[in-house]
């Protein structure tokens, strides 16, 4: 009988609600499209989004099915979803003349392209939650795989654990993959789905 899988869980990133209520309320009254690249941003200002009056007309761009599902449940229907941040960067029309409000965290400035000066779009950054890199210490590298769920998680773990660079990595998508390669991780696997289930299934099928 195959031995059961054993996991060592390390919390790499801590999320906390942090925003200026008046700024958010004033912002959503302005005529602009909205951008969410994390479901945490949607959850953070959930009570405000529930009360918004023009849900049907509001144009929204989001990353990920979780964000899409939550926005739809709230009654927003003019929502375009991108599978991941890489897809957003490459397929979003950054030259379209429009105002865009990006509800983000304190570590989100590198997700969207920097303005070139020629772009017609204007982007307003509104922080609605905070991420803290915990940078936990991992005592050994006796692992067959390390699972990473976000670029911030990669940065948090590998900043203090250089020995894990040699361990095969299973990651949740292309942006996490890019972060891993930036740290010099040589063997990276991207499962069919970014969910934990797909990651575990990969391990079970390749041991």
Biotite code that builds the C-alpha atoms (Angstrom):
import biotite.structure as struc

atoms = struc.array([
    struc.Atom([0.000, 0.000, 0.000], chain_id="A", res_id=1, res_name="UNK", atom_name="CA", element="C"),
    struc.Atom([1.319, 3.451, -0.864], chain_id="A", res_id=2, res_name="UNK", atom_name="CA", element="C"),
    struc.Atom([2.313, 5.599, 2.076], chain_id="A", res_id=3, res_name="UNK", atom_name="CA", element="C"),
    struc.Atom([0.080, 8.562, 2.803], chain_id="A", res_id=4, res_name="UNK", atom_name="CA", element="C"),
    struc.Atom([1.232, 11.974, 1.679], chain_id="A", res_id=5, res_name="UNK", atom_name="CA", element="C"),
    struc.Atom([2.767, 14.098, 4.398], chain_id="A", res_id=6, res_name="UNK", atom_name="CA", element="C"),
    struc.Atom([2.621, 17.884, 4.302], chain_id="A", res_id=7, res_name="UNK", atom_name="CA", element="C"),
    struc.Atom([4.351, 20.618, 6.249], chain_id="A", res_id=8, res_name="UNK", atom_name="CA", element="C"),
    struc.Atom([2.219, 23.763, 6.070], chain_id="A", res_id=9, res_name="UNK", atom_name="CA", element="C"),
    struc.Atom([3.777, 27.228, 6.332], chain_id="A", res_id=10, res_name="UNK", atom_name="CA", element="C"),
    struc.Atom([1.741, 30.421, 6.282], chain_id="A", res_id=11, res_name="UNK", atom_name="CA", element="C"),
    struc.Atom([3.614, 32.733, 3.937], chain_id="A", res_id=12, res_name="UNK", atom_name="CA", element="C"),
    struc.Atom([1.268, 35.717, 3.523], chain_id="A", res_id=13, res_name="UNK", atom_name="CA", element="C"),
    struc.Atom([-1.122, 37.357, 5.954], chain_id="A", res_id=14, res_name="UNK", atom_name="CA", element="C"),
    struc.Atom([-4.131, 39.273, 4.632], chain_id="A", res_id=15, res_name="UNK", atom_name="CA", element="C"),
    struc.Atom([-5.915, 42.069, 6.464], chain_id="A", res_id=16, res_name="UNK", atom_name="CA", element="C"),
    struc.Atom([-8.725, 44.509, 5.650], chain_id="A", res_id=17, res_name="UNK", atom_name="CA", element="C"),
    struc.Atom([-7.353, 48.031, 5.477], chain_id="A", res_id=18, res_name="UNK", atom_name="CA", element="C"),
    struc.Atom([-8.984, 50.906, 3.604], chain_id="A", res_id=19, res_name="UNK", atom_name="CA", element="C"),
    struc.Atom([-10.327, 54.417, 3.894], chain_id="A", res_id=20, res_name="UNK", atom_name="CA", element="C"),
    struc.Atom([-14.116, 54.079, 3.906], chain_id="A", res_id=21, res_name="UNK", atom_name="CA", element="C"),
    struc.Atom([-14.793, 57.597, 2.659], chain_id="A", res_id=22, res_name="UNK", atom_name="CA", element="C"),
    struc.Atom([-12.282, 57.199, -0.175], chain_id="A", res_id=23, res_name="UNK", atom_name="CA", element="C"),
    struc.Atom([-13.860, 53.934, -1.338], chain_id="A", res_id=24, res_name="UNK", atom_name="CA", element="C"),
    struc.Atom([-17.417, 55.291, -1.176], chain_id="A", res_id=25, res_name="UNK", atom_name="CA", element="C"),
    struc.Atom([-16.422, 58.439, -3.056], chain_id="A", res_id=26, res_name="UNK", atom_name="CA", element="C"),
    struc.Atom([-14.541, 56.392, -5.646], chain_id="A", res_id=27, res_name="UNK", atom_name="CA", element="C"),
    struc.Atom([-17.411, 54.053, -6.464], chain_id="A", res_id=28, res_name="UNK", atom_name="CA", element="C"),
    struc.Atom([-19.626, 57.098, -7.071], chain_id="A", res_id=29, res_name="UNK", atom_name="CA", element="C"),
    struc.Atom([-17.251, 58.217, -9.832], chain_id="A", res_id=30, res_name="UNK", atom_name="CA", element="C"),
    struc.Atom([-17.859, 57.083, -13.395], chain_id="A", res_id=31, res_name="UNK", atom_name="CA", element="C"),
    struc.Atom([-15.080, 54.580, -13.980], chain_id="A", res_id=32, res_name="UNK", atom_name="CA", element="C"),
    struc.Atom([-14.612, 50.891, -14.683], chain_id="A", res_id=33, res_name="UNK", atom_name="CA", element="C"),
    struc.Atom([-13.385, 48.729, -11.801], chain_id="A", res_id=34, res_name="UNK", atom_name="CA", element="C"),
    struc.Atom([-10.547, 46.216, -11.632], chain_id="A", res_id=35, res_name="UNK", atom_name="CA", element="C"),
    struc.Atom([-10.118, 43.428, -9.067], chain_id="A", res_id=36, res_name="UNK", atom_name="CA", element="C"),
    struc.Atom([-7.134, 41.082, -9.322], chain_id="A", res_id=37, res_name="UNK", atom_name="CA", element="C"),
    struc.Atom([-7.893, 39.242, -6.082], chain_id="A", res_id=38, res_name="UNK", atom_name="CA", element="C"),
    struc.Atom([-11.021, 37.918, -4.427], chain_id="A", res_id=39, res_name="UNK", atom_name="CA", element="C"),
    struc.Atom([-9.635, 39.412, -1.197], chain_id="A", res_id=40, res_name="UNK", atom_name="CA", element="C"),
    struc.Atom([-10.245, 42.888, -2.604], chain_id="A", res_id=41, res_name="UNK", atom_name="CA", element="C"),
    struc.Atom([-13.872, 42.023, -3.356], chain_id="A", res_id=42, res_name="UNK", atom_name="CA", element="C"),
    struc.Atom([-14.388, 40.532, 0.110], chain_id="A", res_id=43, res_name="UNK", atom_name="CA", element="C"),
    struc.Atom([-12.731, 43.487, 1.820], chain_id="A", res_id=44, res_name="UNK", atom_name="CA", element="C"),
    struc.Atom([-15.263, 46.057, 0.555], chain_id="A", res_id=45, res_name="UNK", atom_name="CA", element="C"),
    struc.Atom([-18.167, 43.588, 0.361], chain_id="A", res_id=46, res_name="UNK", atom_name="CA", element="C"),
    struc.Atom([-20.510, 45.683, 2.583], chain_id="A", res_id=47, res_name="UNK", atom_name="CA", element="C"),
    struc.Atom([-20.033, 48.700, 0.305], chain_id="A", res_id=48, res_name="UNK", atom_name="CA", element="C"),
    struc.Atom([-20.453, 46.704, -2.903], chain_id="A", res_id=49, res_name="UNK", atom_name="CA", element="C"),
    struc.Atom([-23.715, 45.217, -1.593], chain_id="A", res_id=50, res_name="UNK", atom_name="CA", element="C"),
    struc.Atom([-25.279, 48.668, -1.268], chain_id="A", res_id=51, res_name="UNK", atom_name="CA", element="C"),
    struc.Atom([-24.109, 50.023, -4.636], chain_id="A", res_id=52, res_name="UNK", atom_name="CA", element="C"),
    struc.Atom([-27.120, 51.123, -6.708], chain_id="A", res_id=53, res_name="UNK", atom_name="CA", element="C"),
    struc.Atom([-25.907, 50.809, -10.319], chain_id="A", res_id=54, res_name="UNK", atom_name="CA", element="C"),
    struc.Atom([-24.847, 47.178, -10.281], chain_id="A", res_id=55, res_name="UNK", atom_name="CA", element="C"),
    struc.Atom([-26.290, 46.223, -13.651], chain_id="A", res_id=56, res_name="UNK", atom_name="CA", element="C"),
    struc.Atom([-24.488, 48.975, -15.566], chain_id="A", res_id=57, res_name="UNK", atom_name="CA", element="C"),
    struc.Atom([-21.165, 48.918, -13.699], chain_id="A", res_id=58, res_name="UNK", atom_name="CA", element="C"),
    struc.Atom([-18.309, 47.679, -15.902], chain_id="A", res_id=59, res_name="UNK", atom_name="CA", element="C"),
    struc.Atom([-15.902, 45.429, -14.009], chain_id="A", res_id=60, res_name="UNK", atom_name="CA", element="C"),
    struc.Atom([-12.741, 43.519, -14.914], chain_id="A", res_id=61, res_name="UNK", atom_name="CA", element="C"),
    struc.Atom([-11.540, 40.774, -12.587], chain_id="A", res_id=62, res_name="UNK", atom_name="CA", element="C"),
    struc.Atom([-9.002, 37.976, -12.316], chain_id="A", res_id=63, res_name="UNK", atom_name="CA", element="C"),
    struc.Atom([-10.142, 34.498, -11.346], chain_id="A", res_id=64, res_name="UNK", atom_name="CA", element="C"),
    struc.Atom([-13.397, 32.582, -11.050], chain_id="A", res_id=65, res_name="UNK", atom_name="CA", element="C"),
    struc.Atom([-13.730, 33.240, -7.313], chain_id="A", res_id=66, res_name="UNK", atom_name="CA", element="C"),
    struc.Atom([-13.875, 36.983, -7.897], chain_id="A", res_id=67, res_name="UNK", atom_name="CA", element="C"),
    struc.Atom([-16.232, 36.499, -10.836], chain_id="A", res_id=68, res_name="UNK", atom_name="CA", element="C"),
    struc.Atom([-18.605, 34.286, -8.846], chain_id="A", res_id=69, res_name="UNK", atom_name="CA", element="C"),
    struc.Atom([-18.710, 36.600, -5.852], chain_id="A", res_id=70, res_name="UNK", atom_name="CA", element="C"),
    struc.Atom([-19.366, 39.684, -7.979], chain_id="A", res_id=71, res_name="UNK", atom_name="CA", element="C"),
    struc.Atom([-22.137, 37.863, -9.840], chain_id="A", res_id=72, res_name="UNK", atom_name="CA", element="C"),
    struc.Atom([-23.703, 36.787, -6.543], chain_id="A", res_id=73, res_name="UNK", atom_name="CA", element="C"),
    struc.Atom([-23.690, 40.438, -5.491], chain_id="A", res_id=74, res_name="UNK", atom_name="CA", element="C"),
    struc.Atom([-25.706, 41.316, -8.598], chain_id="A", res_id=75, res_name="UNK", atom_name="CA", element="C"),
    struc.Atom([-22.996, 42.634, -10.923], chain_id="A", res_id=76, res_name="UNK", atom_name="CA", element="C"),
    struc.Atom([-23.381, 41.335, -14.481], chain_id="A", res_id=77, res_name="UNK", atom_name="CA", element="C"),
    struc.Atom([-21.146, 43.461, -16.710], chain_id="A", res_id=78, res_name="UNK", atom_name="CA", element="C"),
    struc.Atom([-18.053, 41.595, -15.602], chain_id="A", res_id=79, res_name="UNK", atom_name="CA", element="C"),
    struc.Atom([-15.196, 40.373, -17.777], chain_id="A", res_id=80, res_name="UNK", atom_name="CA", element="C"),
    struc.Atom([-13.033, 37.696, -16.205], chain_id="A", res_id=81, res_name="UNK", atom_name="CA", element="C"),
    struc.Atom([-9.369, 36.934, -16.931], chain_id="A", res_id=82, res_name="UNK", atom_name="CA", element="C"),
    struc.Atom([-7.987, 33.531, -16.000], chain_id="A", res_id=83, res_name="UNK", atom_name="CA", element="C"),
    struc.Atom([-4.863, 34.978, -14.353], chain_id="A", res_id=84, res_name="UNK", atom_name="CA", element="C"),
    struc.Atom([-2.763, 38.119, -14.079], chain_id="A", res_id=85, res_name="UNK", atom_name="CA", element="C"),
    struc.Atom([-0.662, 37.155, -17.117], chain_id="A", res_id=86, res_name="UNK", atom_name="CA", element="C"),
    struc.Atom([-3.823, 36.921, -19.210], chain_id="A", res_id=87, res_name="UNK", atom_name="CA", element="C"),
    struc.Atom([-4.910, 40.352, -17.921], chain_id="A", res_id=88, res_name="UNK", atom_name="CA", element="C"),
    struc.Atom([-1.591, 41.975, -18.816], chain_id="A", res_id=89, res_name="UNK", atom_name="CA", element="C"),
    struc.Atom([-1.470, 40.510, -22.301], chain_id="A", res_id=90, res_name="UNK", atom_name="CA", element="C"),
    struc.Atom([-5.083, 40.772, -23.491], chain_id="A", res_id=91, res_name="UNK", atom_name="CA", element="C"),
    struc.Atom([-6.525, 43.830, -21.728], chain_id="A", res_id=92, res_name="UNK", atom_name="CA", element="C"),
    struc.Atom([-6.773, 46.849, -24.054], chain_id="A", res_id=93, res_name="UNK", atom_name="CA", element="C"),
    struc.Atom([-4.570, 49.323, -22.198], chain_id="A", res_id=94, res_name="UNK", atom_name="CA", element="C"),
    struc.Atom([-4.917, 51.837, -25.048], chain_id="A", res_id=95, res_name="UNK", atom_name="CA", element="C"),
    struc.Atom([-8.691, 52.159, -24.702], chain_id="A", res_id=96, res_name="UNK", atom_name="CA", element="C"),
    struc.Atom([-9.751, 55.604, -23.564], chain_id="A", res_id=97, res_name="UNK", atom_name="CA", element="C"),
    struc.Atom([-11.383, 54.980, -20.201], chain_id="A", res_id=98, res_name="UNK", atom_name="CA", element="C"),
    struc.Atom([-11.014, 55.608, -16.480], chain_id="A", res_id=99, res_name="UNK", atom_name="CA", element="C"),
    struc.Atom([-10.139, 52.539, -14.432], chain_id="A", res_id=100, res_name="UNK", atom_name="CA", element="C"),
    struc.Atom([-10.233, 52.174, -10.662], chain_id="A", res_id=101, res_name="UNK", atom_name="CA", element="C"),
    struc.Atom([-7.985, 49.390, -9.384], chain_id="A", res_id=102, res_name="UNK", atom_name="CA", element="C"),
    struc.Atom([-9.051, 48.075, -5.966], chain_id="A", res_id=103, res_name="UNK", atom_name="CA", element="C"),
    struc.Atom([-5.791, 46.555, -4.809], chain_id="A", res_id=104, res_name="UNK", atom_name="CA", element="C"),
    struc.Atom([-3.487, 45.784, -1.898], chain_id="A", res_id=105, res_name="UNK", atom_name="CA", element="C"),
    struc.Atom([-0.232, 47.372, -0.796], chain_id="A", res_id=106, res_name="UNK", atom_name="CA", element="C"),
    struc.Atom([1.803, 45.031, -3.033], chain_id="A", res_id=107, res_name="UNK", atom_name="CA", element="C"),
    struc.Atom([-0.131, 45.309, -6.315], chain_id="A", res_id=108, res_name="UNK", atom_name="CA", element="C"),
    struc.Atom([1.631, 48.063, -8.253], chain_id="A", res_id=109, res_name="UNK", atom_name="CA", element="C"),
    struc.Atom([3.588, 45.629, -10.434], chain_id="A", res_id=110, res_name="UNK", atom_name="CA", element="C"),
    struc.Atom([0.564, 43.633, -11.609], chain_id="A", res_id=111, res_name="UNK", atom_name="CA", element="C"),
    struc.Atom([-0.611, 46.016, -14.298], chain_id="A", res_id=112, res_name="UNK", atom_name="CA", element="C"),
    struc.Atom([1.673, 47.593, -16.939], chain_id="A", res_id=113, res_name="UNK", atom_name="CA", element="C"),
    struc.Atom([3.262, 50.911, -16.086], chain_id="A", res_id=114, res_name="UNK", atom_name="CA", element="C"),
    struc.Atom([1.881, 53.862, -18.101], chain_id="A", res_id=115, res_name="UNK", atom_name="CA", element="C"),
    struc.Atom([3.937, 54.664, -21.186], chain_id="A", res_id=116, res_name="UNK", atom_name="CA", element="C"),
    struc.Atom([2.765, 58.227, -21.495], chain_id="A", res_id=117, res_name="UNK", atom_name="CA", element="C"),
    struc.Atom([0.916, 57.362, -24.701], chain_id="A", res_id=118, res_name="UNK", atom_name="CA", element="C"),
    struc.Atom([-1.853, 55.369, -23.064], chain_id="A", res_id=119, res_name="UNK", atom_name="CA", element="C"),
    struc.Atom([-5.312, 56.922, -23.120], chain_id="A", res_id=120, res_name="UNK", atom_name="CA", element="C"),
    struc.Atom([-6.415, 54.965, -20.069], chain_id="A", res_id=121, res_name="UNK", atom_name="CA", element="C"),
    struc.Atom([-6.095, 56.495, -16.596], chain_id="A", res_id=122, res_name="UNK", atom_name="CA", element="C"),
    struc.Atom([-5.727, 54.198, -13.590], chain_id="A", res_id=123, res_name="UNK", atom_name="CA", element="C"),
    struc.Atom([-6.578, 55.135, -10.013], chain_id="A", res_id=124, res_name="UNK", atom_name="CA", element="C"),
    struc.Atom([-5.139, 52.851, -7.314], chain_id="A", res_id=125, res_name="UNK", atom_name="CA", element="C"),
    struc.Atom([-7.336, 52.409, -4.231], chain_id="A", res_id=126, res_name="UNK", atom_name="CA", element="C"),
    struc.Atom([-5.940, 50.162, -1.504], chain_id="A", res_id=127, res_name="UNK", atom_name="CA", element="C"),
    struc.Atom([-8.619, 48.049, 0.161], chain_id="A", res_id=128, res_name="UNK", atom_name="CA", element="C"),
    struc.Atom([-6.585, 45.358, 1.875], chain_id="A", res_id=129, res_name="UNK", atom_name="CA", element="C"),
    struc.Atom([-3.050, 44.733, 3.100], chain_id="A", res_id=130, res_name="UNK", atom_name="CA", element="C"),
    struc.Atom([-0.689, 41.820, 2.590], chain_id="A", res_id=131, res_name="UNK", atom_name="CA", element="C"),
    struc.Atom([2.212, 41.085, 4.934], chain_id="A", res_id=132, res_name="UNK", atom_name="CA", element="C"),
    struc.Atom([5.026, 38.726, 3.948], chain_id="A", res_id=133, res_name="UNK", atom_name="CA", element="C"),
    struc.Atom([5.657, 36.537, 6.995], chain_id="A", res_id=134, res_name="UNK", atom_name="CA", element="C"),
    struc.Atom([8.893, 34.982, 5.621], chain_id="A", res_id=135, res_name="UNK", atom_name="CA", element="C"),
    struc.Atom([8.725, 31.761, 7.685], chain_id="A", res_id=136, res_name="UNK", atom_name="CA", element="C"),
    struc.Atom([11.816, 29.618, 8.184], chain_id="A", res_id=137, res_name="UNK", atom_name="CA", element="C"),
    struc.Atom([11.734, 26.075, 6.733], chain_id="A", res_id=138, res_name="UNK", atom_name="CA", element="C"),
    struc.Atom([14.246, 23.969, 8.623], chain_id="A", res_id=139, res_name="UNK", atom_name="CA", element="C"),
    struc.Atom([15.125, 21.400, 5.951], chain_id="A", res_id=140, res_name="UNK", atom_name="CA", element="C"),
    struc.Atom([14.785, 20.613, 2.262], chain_id="A", res_id=141, res_name="UNK", atom_name="CA", element="C"),
    struc.Atom([13.824, 16.949, 2.591], chain_id="A", res_id=142, res_name="UNK", atom_name="CA", element="C"),
    struc.Atom([10.758, 17.455, 0.428], chain_id="A", res_id=143, res_name="UNK", atom_name="CA", element="C"),
    struc.Atom([9.778, 15.925, -2.882], chain_id="A", res_id=144, res_name="UNK", atom_name="CA", element="C"),
    struc.Atom([7.837, 19.060, -3.842], chain_id="A", res_id=145, res_name="UNK", atom_name="CA", element="C"),
    struc.Atom([6.999, 22.527, -2.563], chain_id="A", res_id=146, res_name="UNK", atom_name="CA", element="C"),
    struc.Atom([3.557, 23.965, -3.415], chain_id="A", res_id=147, res_name="UNK", atom_name="CA", element="C"),
    struc.Atom([3.270, 27.704, -4.105], chain_id="A", res_id=148, res_name="UNK", atom_name="CA", element="C"),
    struc.Atom([-0.036, 29.555, -4.486], chain_id="A", res_id=149, res_name="UNK", atom_name="CA", element="C"),
    struc.Atom([0.962, 33.126, -5.389], chain_id="A", res_id=150, res_name="UNK", atom_name="CA", element="C"),
    struc.Atom([3.934, 35.285, -6.421], chain_id="A", res_id=151, res_name="UNK", atom_name="CA", element="C"),
    struc.Atom([3.873, 36.875, -2.953], chain_id="A", res_id=152, res_name="UNK", atom_name="CA", element="C"),
    struc.Atom([4.017, 33.401, -1.426], chain_id="A", res_id=153, res_name="UNK", atom_name="CA", element="C"),
    struc.Atom([7.068, 32.624, -3.532], chain_id="A", res_id=154, res_name="UNK", atom_name="CA", element="C"),
    struc.Atom([8.800, 35.804, -2.389], chain_id="A", res_id=155, res_name="UNK", atom_name="CA", element="C"),
    struc.Atom([7.886, 35.205, 1.245], chain_id="A", res_id=156, res_name="UNK", atom_name="CA", element="C"),
    struc.Atom([9.174, 31.620, 1.301], chain_id="A", res_id=157, res_name="UNK", atom_name="CA", element="C"),
    struc.Atom([12.292, 31.840, -0.857], chain_id="A", res_id=158, res_name="UNK", atom_name="CA", element="C"),
    struc.Atom([13.642, 35.082, 0.604], chain_id="A", res_id=159, res_name="UNK", atom_name="CA", element="C"),
    struc.Atom([14.620, 33.234, 3.785], chain_id="A", res_id=160, res_name="UNK", atom_name="CA", element="C"),
    struc.Atom([14.897, 29.661, 2.427], chain_id="A", res_id=161, res_name="UNK", atom_name="CA", element="C"),
    struc.Atom([17.337, 29.593, -0.459], chain_id="A", res_id=162, res_name="UNK", atom_name="CA", element="C"),
    struc.Atom([17.839, 25.842, 0.009], chain_id="A", res_id=163, res_name="UNK", atom_name="CA", element="C"),
    struc.Atom([14.310, 25.242, -1.338], chain_id="A", res_id=164, res_name="UNK", atom_name="CA", element="C"),
    struc.Atom([15.302, 26.560, -4.779], chain_id="A", res_id=165, res_name="UNK", atom_name="CA", element="C"),
    struc.Atom([16.590, 23.077, -5.643], chain_id="A", res_id=166, res_name="UNK", atom_name="CA", element="C"),
    struc.Atom([13.266, 21.398, -4.712], chain_id="A", res_id=167, res_name="UNK", atom_name="CA", element="C"),
    struc.Atom([10.722, 20.862, -7.549], chain_id="A", res_id=168, res_name="UNK", atom_name="CA", element="C"),
    struc.Atom([7.939, 23.427, -7.314], chain_id="A", res_id=169, res_name="UNK", atom_name="CA", element="C"),
    struc.Atom([4.239, 23.001, -8.082], chain_id="A", res_id=170, res_name="UNK", atom_name="CA", element="C"),
    struc.Atom([2.634, 26.378, -8.694], chain_id="A", res_id=171, res_name="UNK", atom_name="CA", element="C"),
    struc.Atom([-0.843, 27.830, -9.145], chain_id="A", res_id=172, res_name="UNK", atom_name="CA", element="C"),
    struc.Atom([-0.368, 29.611, -12.472], chain_id="A", res_id=173, res_name="UNK", atom_name="CA", element="C"),
    struc.Atom([1.855, 31.555, -14.879], chain_id="A", res_id=174, res_name="UNK", atom_name="CA", element="C"),
    struc.Atom([2.497, 34.566, -12.623], chain_id="A", res_id=175, res_name="UNK", atom_name="CA", element="C"),
    struc.Atom([3.596, 32.291, -9.789], chain_id="A", res_id=176, res_name="UNK", atom_name="CA", element="C"),
    struc.Atom([5.720, 30.373, -12.292], chain_id="A", res_id=177, res_name="UNK", atom_name="CA", element="C"),
    struc.Atom([7.410, 33.607, -13.375], chain_id="A", res_id=178, res_name="UNK", atom_name="CA", element="C"),
    struc.Atom([8.173, 34.483, -9.746], chain_id="A", res_id=179, res_name="UNK", atom_name="CA", element="C"),
    struc.Atom([9.714, 31.047, -9.167], chain_id="A", res_id=180, res_name="UNK", atom_name="CA", element="C"),
    struc.Atom([11.938, 31.353, -12.209], chain_id="A", res_id=181, res_name="UNK", atom_name="CA", element="C"),
    struc.Atom([12.987, 34.798, -11.001], chain_id="A", res_id=182, res_name="UNK", atom_name="CA", element="C"),
    struc.Atom([14.330, 33.153, -7.844], chain_id="A", res_id=183, res_name="UNK", atom_name="CA", element="C"),
    struc.Atom([16.190, 30.551, -9.885], chain_id="A", res_id=184, res_name="UNK", atom_name="CA", element="C"),
    struc.Atom([13.948, 27.537, -9.308], chain_id="A", res_id=185, res_name="UNK", atom_name="CA", element="C"),
    struc.Atom([14.778, 25.144, -12.139], chain_id="A", res_id=186, res_name="UNK", atom_name="CA", element="C"),
    struc.Atom([11.972, 22.576, -12.018], chain_id="A", res_id=187, res_name="UNK", atom_name="CA", element="C"),
    struc.Atom([8.485, 24.103, -11.976], chain_id="A", res_id=188, res_name="UNK", atom_name="CA", element="C"),
    struc.Atom([5.198, 22.318, -12.637], chain_id="A", res_id=189, res_name="UNK", atom_name="CA", element="C"),
    struc.Atom([1.896, 24.058, -13.473], chain_id="A", res_id=190, res_name="UNK", atom_name="CA", element="C"),
    struc.Atom([-1.081, 21.658, -13.054], chain_id="A", res_id=191, res_name="UNK", atom_name="CA", element="C"),
    struc.Atom([-4.212, 21.847, -15.207], chain_id="A", res_id=192, res_name="UNK", atom_name="CA", element="C"),
    struc.Atom([-6.010, 23.790, -12.467], chain_id="A", res_id=193, res_name="UNK", atom_name="CA", element="C"),
    struc.Atom([-4.623, 26.261, -9.879], chain_id="A", res_id=194, res_name="UNK", atom_name="CA", element="C"),
    struc.Atom([-6.532, 24.495, -7.111], chain_id="A", res_id=195, res_name="UNK", atom_name="CA", element="C"),
    struc.Atom([-4.938, 22.392, -4.370], chain_id="A", res_id=196, res_name="UNK", atom_name="CA", element="C"),
    struc.Atom([-6.771, 19.303, -5.624], chain_id="A", res_id=197, res_name="UNK", atom_name="CA", element="C"),
    struc.Atom([-4.955, 19.422, -8.971], chain_id="A", res_id=198, res_name="UNK", atom_name="CA", element="C"),
    struc.Atom([-1.619, 19.940, -7.245], chain_id="A", res_id=199, res_name="UNK", atom_name="CA", element="C"),
    struc.Atom([-2.146, 16.906, -5.013], chain_id="A", res_id=200, res_name="UNK", atom_name="CA", element="C"),
    struc.Atom([-3.343, 14.818, -7.961], chain_id="A", res_id=201, res_name="UNK", atom_name="CA", element="C"),
    struc.Atom([-0.117, 15.642, -9.794], chain_id="A", res_id=202, res_name="UNK", atom_name="CA", element="C"),
    struc.Atom([1.915, 14.414, -6.820], chain_id="A", res_id=203, res_name="UNK", atom_name="CA", element="C"),
    struc.Atom([-0.121, 11.206, -6.570], chain_id="A", res_id=204, res_name="UNK", atom_name="CA", element="C"),
    struc.Atom([0.357, 10.523, -10.290], chain_id="A", res_id=205, res_name="UNK", atom_name="CA", element="C"),
    struc.Atom([4.105, 11.136, -10.291], chain_id="A", res_id=206, res_name="UNK", atom_name="CA", element="C"),
    struc.Atom([5.473, 9.447, -7.208], chain_id="A", res_id=207, res_name="UNK", atom_name="CA", element="C"),
])
